Amino acid sequence: MPATITPPKLSGYDFVQRLGAGAAATVFLYNQRMPQRPVAVKVSNTTLDPRAAAGFNREANFMAKLSANPYILSVYNAGTTTDGHGYMVIEYAPGGTYNSIMKARSMTCEQVLDLGIKLAGALYSAHRNNIIHHDIKPSNILITAQGLPVLGDFGISTDIYERRATGFSLPWAPPEVLEGRSNGSETADIYSLAATLYALLVGCSPYQHEYHPHTQSELANLIINQPLPRIGRPDVPAKVESILAKALAKDPDQRYYSALEFARAMQRVQQEQYGHITPVVADEVAPYPKDFMRRRANEPGVPQPQQAQRKWVKPVAITTAVVAVIAVVASVFAFAVLPNMDTSSTSDATHVDAAGVDEANRDKNNADDSITDTANSQVPAPENLTGQYSLDGSSVTFTWTNPDPLKGDSYAWSLVQSNAVDQNAQTTTTKETSVSVNAQDGSQTCIQVSIVREDRQMSTSPAIACAAKP
């Protein structure tokens, strides 16, 4: 049984209630006074010896390093209480986890692809920062107050170069981890993400589906030795099943070589089957496949995706005709976090969700309402986007206006190539309504700008404009 601890007194925070407990930590709800907001506070169940303190600090540092991604939970503060317990102040996610949604089998294939692309981008951000998660599963995907999915619980995460043994949850672990041939890797994380997406389509982990094992050892044997069961849903296209099967290959060398490649495969089948694409949000990555815009533009009679119907701004001194990718935001903080984190690291499927004590209350929420497609949020595009070259022609200053300014607004911008989507285009955020960029090669310099709300919502379509070189 988890240890029972008293909520600590923290300066600037007021205790509200206990959310739940796991084997290694207890999570409490507090109100932060300034800025005023609800937060979750994760407190170690025991006082920290040097080794435990290092693990607690590692989790906080990993989370802080990745918090800029909107689909990874944020950490606000961390420290040690007066009586020696470690604590972290993290986002509070009142929507519960995808574990309840999995059991309800309430997600469509289209919704699962949308979720998968968002989480694959978040996972790619982690991997680019040399972080392996080790424990991706439905109960570690949180739901924010806005219905956004957030990848949580980095309690057993490691640096990619670490070789120390760590924990895992058996139903979601790949064969090489179960057999001890690997302590976890990028491809192991990809396997676990694919297993999670598969489960959201069938209601249980992949090898519990159809095989119905009775013991942990029987389940492990199935994962290692038996073929992957078919999903068996008529509304799941064969190409979607094929993508998940590749990511769930028993041989890690047969899986997608990166979470980004996995995301791109899902984007392509999403466009083919449903006529739109969810953007990938990850460090220094274009939101859409490189060949997407040109290919779709050359297909007569094929409806264009909603995200590609962008608002173009053409004021004086702005030229026309740019094929561009829709901007995304990778560095905006917001509310949302885990009431159910645990840092237990056993070799079985034994992670105890702290929020389990509140599972019954969470199940009362309408699962469909928890899965909000933020691509349809009506945040306007910037207006009056114009650009002006400097006298020496080395830089261009772009300015714009916000037609509906709200507190906390920021702006995401990136350069746009005039003839193709730039795979390496980087999105940057600013609080200002102007930005100066280096002049691009050729006769013009183009930029796209989106409004980003404080709650992470962004312009349905960006404003895009080009300044002509004088």
C-alpha positions as CSV (number, residue, x, y, z in Angstrom):
1,M,0.0,0.0,0.0
2,P,1.3,3.5,-0.8
3,A,2.5,5.5,2.2
4,T,0.1,8.0,3.7
5,I,1.7,11.5,3.8
6,T,0.5,14.9,4.9
7,P,0.2,17.6,2.2
8,P,3.2,19.8,2.7
9,K,3.0,23.5,3.4
10,L,4.3,25.3,0.3
11,S,4.9,29.1,0.1
12,G,2.5,30.6,-2.4
13,Y,0.2,27.5,-2.7
14,D,-3.0,26.6,-0.8
15,F,-3.8,22.9,-0.4
16,V,-7.2,21.8,-1.8
17,Q,-7.5,18.1,-1.7
18,R,-5.7,14.8,-2.2
19,L,-6.0,13.4,-5.7
20,G,-4.5,10.0,-5.2
21,A,-1.3,8.0,-4.5
22,G,1.0,5.6,-6.2
23,A,3.8,3.4,-4.9
24,A,6.4,6.2,-4.9
25,A,4.5,9.5,-4.8
26,T,1.2,11.1,-3.8
27,V,-0.5,13.8,-5.9
28,F,-2.4,16.7,-4.3
29,L,-4.4,19.5,-5.8
30,Y,-3.3,23.0,-4.7
31,N,-4.3,26.5,-5.8
32,Q,-1.3,28.6,-6.8
33,R,-1.8,32.2,-5.6
34,M,0.3,34.0,-8.3
35,P,-0.4,33.5,-11.1
36,Q,-3.7,32.2,-9.8
37,R,-4.4,28.7,-11.1
38,P,-5.0,25.1,-10.0
39,V,-1.9,23.0,-10.0
40,A,-1.0,19.4,-9.1
41,V,1.8,18.8,-6.6
42,K,3.5,15.4,-6.8
43,V,5.2,14.6,-3.5
44,S,7.5,11.6,-2.8
45,N,6.1,9.2,-0.3
46,T,9.4,8.9,1.5
47,T,12.2,11.3,2.4
48,L,14.8,11.3,-0.4
49,D,18.1,9.6,0.0
50,P,20.7,10.8,-2.6
51,R,19.7,8.1,-5.1
52,A,16.0,8.8,-4.8
53,A,16.6,12.5,-5.0
54,A,18.6,12.1,-8.2
55,G,15.6,10.2,-9.7
56,F,13.1,12.8,-8.6
57,N,15.2,15.6,-9.9
58,R,15.8,13.8,-13.2
59,E,12.0,13.5,-13.8
60,A,11.5,17.2,-13.1
61,N,14.4,18.2,-15.4
62,F,13.1,15.9,-18.2
63,M,9.6,17.4,-17.9
64,A,10.9,21.0,-17.8
65,K,13.0,20.3,-20.9
66,L,10.0,19.2,-22.8
67,S,7.3,21.4,-21.5
68,A,7.4,23.7,-24.5
69,N,5.6,21.0,-26.5
70,P,1.8,21.5,-26.1
71,Y,1.3,17.7,-25.9
72,I,3.7,17.2,-23.1
73,L,2.7,18.2,-19.6
74,S,4.5,21.2,-18.0
75,V,6.4,21.4,-14.8
76,Y,6.3,24.8,-13.0
77,N,8.5,24.2,-9.9
78,A,10.3,21.6,-8.0
79,G,12.1,21.3,-4.7
80,T,12.4,19.6,-1.3
81,T,10.0,20.1,1.6
82,T,11.2,21.0,5.1
83,D,11.0,17.4,6.2
84,G,12.9,16.0,3.2
85,H,10.2,15.0,0.7
86,G,10.8,15.8,-3.0
87,Y,8.0,17.7,-4.7
88,M,7.1,18.9,-8.2
89,V,4.5,21.5,-9.1
90,I,3.0,20.4,-12.4
91,E,0.0,21.1,-14.6
92,Y,-3.4,19.9,-13.4
93,A,-5.4,17.9,-15.9
94,P,-9.0,17.6,-14.7
95,G,-10.1,15.4,-17.6
96,G,-8.5,12.2,-16.4
97,T,-6.7,9.8,-18.7
98,Y,-7.3,7.8,-21.9
99,N,-7.5,4.6,-19.8
100,S,-11.2,5.2,-19.2
101,I,-11.7,6.1,-22.9
102,M,-10.0,2.9,-23.9
103,K,-12.4,0.9,-21.8
104,A,-15.4,2.7,-23.2
105,R,-14.2,2.0,-26.8
106,S,-15.5,5.4,-27.7
107,M,-12.9,6.6,-30.2
108,T,-13.3,6.5,-34.0
109,C,-10.4,5.6,-36.2
110,E,-10.2,9.3,-37.3
111,Q,-9.9,10.4,-33.7
112,V,-7.2,7.8,-33.0
113,L,-5.1,9.0,-36.0
114,D,-5.5,12.6,-34.8
115,L,-4.3,11.6,-31.3
116,G,-1.5,9.4,-32.7
117,I,0.0,12.2,-34.8
118,K,-0.1,14.7,-31.8
119,L,1.6,12.2,-29.5
120,A,4.1,11.0,-32.1
121,G,5.2,14.6,-32.5
122,A,5.6,15.0,-28.7
123,L,7.5,11.7,-28.6
124,Y,9.8,12.9,-31.4
125,S,10.5,16.0,-29.4
126,A,11.5,13.9,-26.4
127,H,13.7,11.7,-28.5
128,R,15.4,14.8,-30.1
129,N,16.2,15.8,-26.6
130,N,17.8,12.4,-25.9
131,I,14.9,11.3,-23.6
132,I,13.4,7.8,-23.7
133,H,9.9,7.6,-22.0
134,H,9.8,3.9,-21.3
135,D,6.2,3.8,-20.1
136,I,3.7,5.1,-22.8
137,K,0.3,3.7,-22.2
138,P,-3.3,5.0,-22.0
139,S,-3.2,5.8,-18.3
140,N,-0.1,8.1,-18.9
141,I,-1.9,10.2,-21.5
142,L,-3.8,13.0,-19.7
143,I,-6.7,15.1,-20.8
144,T,-6.5,18.9,-20.2
145,A,-9.4,21.2,-19.4
146,Q,-9.6,22.0,-23.1
147,G,-9.7,18.3,-24.1
148,L,-6.1,18.2,-25.3
149,P,-4.0,15.0,-24.9
150,V,-0.8,15.5,-22.9
151,L,1.9,12.8,-22.5
152,G,2.7,12.5,-18.8
153,D,4.7,10.5,-16.2
154,F,8.3,10.7,-17.0
155,G,9.1,9.0,-13.7
156,I,11.1,6.1,-15.2
157,S,12.4,8.0,-18.2
158,T,16.1,7.9,-19.0
159,D,18.7,9.7,-21.1
160,I,19.1,7.9,-24.4
161,Y,22.7,7.1,-23.6
162,E,21.9,5.6,-20.2
163,R,22.2,1.8,-19.9
164,R,20.7,1.3,-16.4
165,A,17.7,-1.0,-16.0
166,T,14.4,0.7,-15.6
167,G,10.7,-0.2,-15.2
168,F,8.0,-0.9,-17.8
169,S,4.4,-1.9,-18.0
170,L,4.1,-5.4,-19.4
171,P,1.0,-5.0,-21.7
172,W,2.6,-2.1,-23.5
173,A,6.2,-3.3,-23.6
174,P,7.9,-4.7,-26.8
175,P,9.4,-8.2,-27.0
176,E,13.0,-7.0,-26.7
177,V,12.3,-5.3,-23.4
178,L,10.4,-8.3,-22.0
179,E,13.2,-10.6,-22.9
180,G,15.9,-8.3,-21.4
181,R,17.6,-7.7,-24.8
182,S,17.0,-4.0,-24.4
183,N,16.4,-1.5,-21.5
184,G,14.3,0.6,-23.9
185,S,14.9,2.7,-27.0
186,E,13.3,5.1,-29.4
187,T,11.8,2.1,-31.3
188,A,10.5,0.7,-28.0
189,D,8.7,3.9,-27.3
190,I,7.2,3.8,-30.8
191,Y,6.0,0.3,-30.1
192,S,4.3,1.4,-26.9
193,L,2.7,4.4,-28.6
194,A,1.4,2.1,-31.3
195,A,0.1,-0.4,-28.7
196,T,-1.7,2.5,-27.0
197,L,-3.4,3.6,-30.3
198,Y,-4.3,0.0,-31.1
199,A,-5.9,-0.4,-27.6
200,L,-8.0,2.8,-28.1
201,L,-9.5,1.0,-31.1
202,V,-10.2,-2.4,-29.4
203,G,-10.6,-1.6,-25.7
204,C,-7.5,-3.4,-24.4
205,S,-3.8,-3.9,-25.0
206,P,-3.0,-5.7,-28.4
207,Y,-2.3,-9.2,-27.1
208,Q,-5.1,-9.2,-24.6
209,H,-7.3,-8.7,-27.7
210,E,-8.6,-12.0,-29.0
211,Y,-6.0,-14.1,-27.0
212,H,-7.5,-13.2,-23.5
213,P,-4.5,-14.3,-21.4
214,H,-5.1,-15.2,-17.7
215,T,-1.7,-14.5,-16.3
216,Q,1.2,-12.0,-16.7
217,S,3.5,-14.7,-17.9
218,E,1.0,-15.9,-20.5
219,L,0.6,-12.3,-21.8
220,A,4.4,-11.9,-22.0
221,N,4.7,-15.2,-24.0
222,L,2.0,-13.9,-26.4
223,I,3.8,-10.6,-27.0
224,I,7.1,-12.4,-27.6
225,N,5.9,-15.4,-29.7
226,Q,2.4,-14.9,-31.2
227,P,1.3,-12.9,-34.2
228,L,-0.5,-9.6,-33.7
229,P,-4.3,-10.1,-33.6
230,R,-6.3,-8.3,-36.2
231,I,-8.2,-5.2,-35.0
232,G,-11.4,-6.5,-36.4
233,R,-13.3,-3.2,-36.8
234,P,-15.0,-2.6,-40.2
235,D,-14.5,1.2,-39.8
236,V,-10.7,0.8,-39.5
237,P,-9.1,1.0,-43.0
238,A,-6.6,-1.7,-43.9
239,K,-3.8,0.9,-44.3
240,V,-4.3,2.1,-40.8
241,E,-4.0,-1.5,-39.5
242,S,-0.9,-1.9,-41.6
243,I,0.7,1.2,-40.1
244,L,0.0,0.1,-36.6
245,A,1.3,-3.4,-37.4
246,K,4.6,-2.0,-38.7
247,A,5.1,0.0,-35.5
248,L,4.3,-3.1,-33.5
249,A,6.7,-5.4,-35.3
250,K,8.5,-7.8,-33.0
251,D,11.8,-7.0,-34.6
252,P,12.7,-3.4,-33.7
253,D,14.6,-2.9,-36.9
254,Q,11.3,-3.5,-38.8
255,R,9.5,-0.6,-37.0
256,Y,9.5,3.0,-38.0
257,Y,13.0,4.4,-37.5
258,S,11.7,7.5,-35.8
259,A,8.5,8.8,-34.2
260,L,8.4,11.4,-36.9
261,E,8.3,8.7,-39.6
262,F,5.5,7.1,-37.7
263,A,3.6,10.4,-37.6
264,R,4.1,11.0,-41.3
265,A,2.7,7.6,-42.2
266,M,-0.4,8.4,-40.1
267,Q,-0.7,11.8,-41.7
268,R,-0.7,10.4,-45.2
269,V,-3.4,7.8,-44.5
270,Q,-5.4,10.4,-42.6
271,Q,-5.4,12.6,-45.7
272,E,-6.3,9.7,-47.9
273,Q,-9.1,8.4,-45.8
274,Y,-10.5,11.5,-44.2
275,G,-9.5,14.5,-46.3
276,H,-7.5,16.4,-43.7
277,I,-4.2,16.3,-41.9
278,T,-3.4,16.9,-38.2
279,P,-0.1,18.9,-38.0
280,V,2.9,17.4,-36.3
281,V,4.2,19.7,-33.5
282,A,7.8,18.9,-32.8
283,D,11.2,20.7,-32.5
284,E,12.3,22.1,-35.9
285,V,10.0,20.0,-37.9
286,A,7.6,21.0,-40.7
287,P,4.0,20.3,-39.7
288,Y,3.1,18.4,-42.9
289,P,4.9,15.9,-45.2
290,K,7.3,17.6,-47.6
291,D,5.5,16.5,-50.7
292,F,2.0,17.0,-49.5
293,M,1.0,20.4,-50.7
294,R,2.4,20.0,-54.2
295,R,0.9,16.5,-54.6
296,R,-2.5,17.6,-53.5
297,A,-2.4,20.7,-55.7
298,N,-1.9,18.5,-58.7
299,E,-4.9,16.2,-58.1
300,P,-7.9,17.6,-59.9
301,G,-11.2,17.1,-58.3
302,V,-9.8,16.0,-54.9
303,P,-11.1,18.2,-52.0
304,Q,-8.3,20.1,-50.3
305,P,-7.8,19.6,-46.5
306,Q,-9.3,22.2,-44.3
307,Q,-5.9,23.3,-43.0
308,A,-4.7,24.0,-46.5
309,Q,-7.4,26.6,-47.1
310,R,-5.4,29.5,-45.7
311,K,-6.0,33.2,-45.5
312,W,-3.7,35.1,-47.8
313,V,-2.9,38.7,-47.1
314,K,-1.8,40.8,-50.1
315,P,-1.2,44.5,-49.1
316,V,0.9,47.0,-51.1
317,A,4.5,45.8,-51.7
318,I,3.5,42.2,-51.1
319,T,3.8,39.7,-54.0
320,T,1.7,36.6,-54.6
321,A,1.9,32.9,-55.1
322,V,3.5,30.9,-52.4
323,V,2.9,27.3,-51.7
324,A,3.3,27.0,-47.9
325,V,2.8,24.7,-45.0
326,I,0.5,25.7,-42.2
327,A,2.3,26.9,-39.1
328,V,2.1,25.1,-35.8
329,V,3.2,26.1,-32.3
330,A,5.7,24.1,-30.2
331,S,6.4,26.5,-27.4
332,V,3.3,27.6,-25.6
333,F,2.5,26.8,-22.0
334,A,-1.0,26.1,-20.7
335,F,-3.1,24.5,-18.0
336,A,-3.3,20.8,-17.8
337,V,-1.8,17.9,-16.0
338,L,-1.8,14.7,-14.4
339,P,-3.6,13.8,-11.3
340,N,-2.3,10.3,-11.8
341,M,1.4,10.0,-11.9
342,D,3.5,7.3,-10.3
343,T,7.2,6.6,-10.3
344,S,7.1,3.0,-9.4
345,S,9.6,1.0,-11.5
346,T,8.8,-2.7,-11.3
347,S,9.4,-5.2,-14.1
348,D,5.7,-6.1,-14.3
349,A,2.6,-4.2,-15.3
350,T,2.5,-2.7,-11.9
351,H,2.5,1.1,-12.2
352,V,-0.3,2.2,-9.8
353,D,-2.1,5.3,-11.1
354,A,-2.5,7.9,-8.4
355,A,-5.7,8.9,-10.0
356,G,-7.1,5.4,-9.7
357,V,-8.9,6.4,-6.5
358,D,-10.9,9.0,-8.5
359,E,-11.5,6.7,-11.6
360,A,-15.1,6.4,-10.9
361,N,-15.6,10.1,-10.9
362,R,-13.7,10.5,-14.1
363,D,-15.8,7.8,-15.8
364,K,-18.8,10.1,-15.4
365,N,-17.3,12.5,-17.9
366,N,-18.5,12.1,-21.4
367,A,-15.6,10.5,-23.3
368,D,-16.5,12.1,-26.6
369,D,-16.5,15.5,-25.0
370,S,-13.0,14.9,-23.7
371,I,-11.6,14.5,-27.2
372,T,-11.7,17.9,-28.7
373,D,-10.4,18.5,-32.2
374,T,-8.6,21.8,-31.6
375,A,-8.0,22.2,-35.4
376,N,-11.6,23.5,-35.6
377,S,-11.2,26.2,-32.9
378,Q,-12.0,29.6,-34.4
379,V,-9.0,31.7,-33.6
380,P,-8.7,34.4,-36.2
381,A,-5.6,34.9,-38.4
382,P,-3.5,38.1,-38.0
383,E,-4.5,40.9,-40.3
384,N,-2.5,43.5,-42.3
385,L,0.6,41.4,-42.6
386,T,3.1,43.4,-44.5
387,G,6.9,43.2,-45.0
388,Q,9.5,45.8,-45.8
389,Y,13.1,45.3,-46.8
390,S,15.9,47.2,-45.1
391,L,17.8,49.8,-47.1
392,D,20.7,47.4,-47.6
393,G,18.4,44.6,-48.5
394,S,19.8,42.2,-45.9
395,S,16.7,41.9,-43.7
396,V,12.9,42.2,-43.9
397,T,10.7,43.5,-41.1
398,F,7.2,42.1,-41.1
399,T,4.3,43.7,-39.1
400,W,0.7,42.6,-38.5
401,T,-2.3,43.4,-36.3
402,N,-4.4,41.2,-34.1
403,P,-8.1,41.6,-35.0
404,D,-9.3,40.1,-31.6
405,P,-6.6,40.6,-29.0
406,L,-6.9,38.7,-25.7
407,K,-4.8,38.6,-22.6
408,G,-1.9,36.2,-23.0
409,D,-1.9,36.2,-26.8
410,S,1.4,35.4,-28.6
411,Y,2.3,34.8,-32.2
412,A,3.9,31.9,-34.0
413,W,5.8,32.6,-37.2
414,S,8.0,30.8,-39.6
415,L,9.6,31.5,-43.0
416,V,7.9,30.1,-46.1
417,Q,9.8,28.9,-49.2
418,S,8.2,30.2,-52.4
419,N,8.4,26.9,-54.2
420,A,8.1,24.1,-51.7
421,V,7.5,23.2,-48.1
422,D,10.7,23.5,-46.1
423,Q,11.2,20.4,-44.1
424,N,13.5,22.2,-41.7
425,A,11.4,25.3,-41.2
426,Q,11.4,26.3,-37.6
427,T,8.4,27.9,-35.9
428,T,9.2,30.7,-33.4
429,T,6.9,32.5,-31.0
430,T,6.9,36.2,-30.0
431,K,4.8,38.5,-27.9
432,E,5.4,41.4,-30.4
433,T,3.4,42.2,-33.5
434,S,6.5,42.5,-35.6
435,V,9.6,40.5,-36.4
436,S,12.7,41.1,-38.4
437,V,14.2,38.2,-40.5
438,N,17.2,37.7,-42.7
439,A,16.3,38.3,-46.4
440,Q,15.9,35.0,-48.3
441,D,17.6,34.1,-51.5
442,G,15.5,35.1,-54.6
443,S,13.2,37.9,-55.4
444,Q,11.0,37.8,-52.3
445,T,10.9,36.8,-48.6
446,C,7.8,35.1,-47.3
447,I,6.4,34.5,-43.8
448,Q,3.4,33.0,-42.1
449,V,2.0,34.1,-38.8
450,S,-0.6,32.6,-36.5
451,I,-2.2,33.9,-33.3
452,V,-1.7,31.7,-30.3
453,R,-4.1,32.0,-27.4
454,E,-3.0,31.5,-23.7
455,D,-4.9,28.2,-23.7
456,R,-2.8,26.9,-26.7
457,Q,-5.5,27.4,-29.3
458,M,-4.1,28.9,-32.5
459,S,-5.4,30.5,-35.7
460,T,-7.4,28.0,-37.8
461,S,-5.4,29.3,-40.8
462,P,-2.2,31.4,-40.7
463,A,-1.8,34.7,-42.4
464,I,0.9,34.4,-45.2
465,A,2.5,37.2,-47.1
466,C,5.6,37.9,-49.2
467,A,7.7,41.1,-49.4
468,A,9.2,41.8,-52.8
469,K,12.8,42.7,-53.0
470,P,13.1,46.3,-54.2
